[in-house]
Amino acid sequence: MNRTQVVQVAARPFFDGAVRLVTPLRVYGKDRIPANGSLVLCFNHFSWLDPWAIGAQVPRTLYYVAKQEAHDNPIIGPLIRTFGTIAVRRGESDREAVRIMRDIVHRGDALGMFPEGTRQEREPGPVMPGAAMIAVQEGAPVVCGAIHGSQYWRFGNFHPVSIAFGEPLDVSQHLRNSKGYRAAALEIQQELRRLWEFLVTTHEQGRPRVATPPR
């Protein structure tokens, strides 16, 4: 095991417990995450709570991608780098970041991305083609994970949060060009939306302990 794997295995129970102290968390479809092999995981994004809540539930080493601004923070930067998070510069070509992301997936690891590119206010937003490009180029499956409730979560208002994982998506049929990447990104966007709408419904129904996300 490398350092990132050791750190994540050791810290996962701690972060799971810490997240559950501040929100009544529900997780659906976790068994859909492949136990090994190349994988791109895509999540919608509302709050800084999201990566910790999601990361504590993914049962394998997850290499996150985060904006350069987070890495530049003197407190957050060293912490997220300890967990194997890589930096990407938003709004510009970052060939080195793309190379690192492709290497992660190519060697059979799991890459975690928030493909909307920035946090949303109330509901999932448009998906940018970056995550789709990595999955198409490396022929890796995509697992989408939607989160709901964290957009309302605040200290002192520990709103319930839920996560739903979808079945692996095969996007390898899309062309390896900008048109193909946009088409694959739309597929990811639709899957995230479908899973998020499932979570909206489960919240309206009182968040049952057992429920099956759409296939």
Number of C-alpha atoms within 10 A of each C-alpha: 6 6 11 17 16 12 15 22 15 11 13 20 13 13 18 17 12 14 19 16 11 18 21 12 17 19 20 19 18 17 12 14 21 17 13 12 13 20 27 26 24 25 26 28 27 23 18 11 17 24 18 14 25 22 19 22 16 20 16 18 22 25 25 21 19 23 15 14 13 15 19 12 11 9 10 12 17 14 13 17 16 12 19 18 21 18 22 21 13 13 7 7 10 12 11 11 15 16 11 13 25 18 15 18 23 19 11 13 20 28 26 27 23 24 24 21 19 16 18 15 13 13 16 22 18 16 25 19 22 18 25 29 25 24 29 22 18 18 18 23 22 29 24 29 27 26 30 27 22 23 20 15 18 13 8 7 10 16 17 18 26 23 25 26 29 24 20 18 17 16 23 19 10 19 16 13 12 11 12 19 24 19 17 29 24 17 17 26 23 16 23 26 20 17 23 24 19 19 26 16 12 17 17 10 9 8 18 10 9 11 15 11 20 14 11
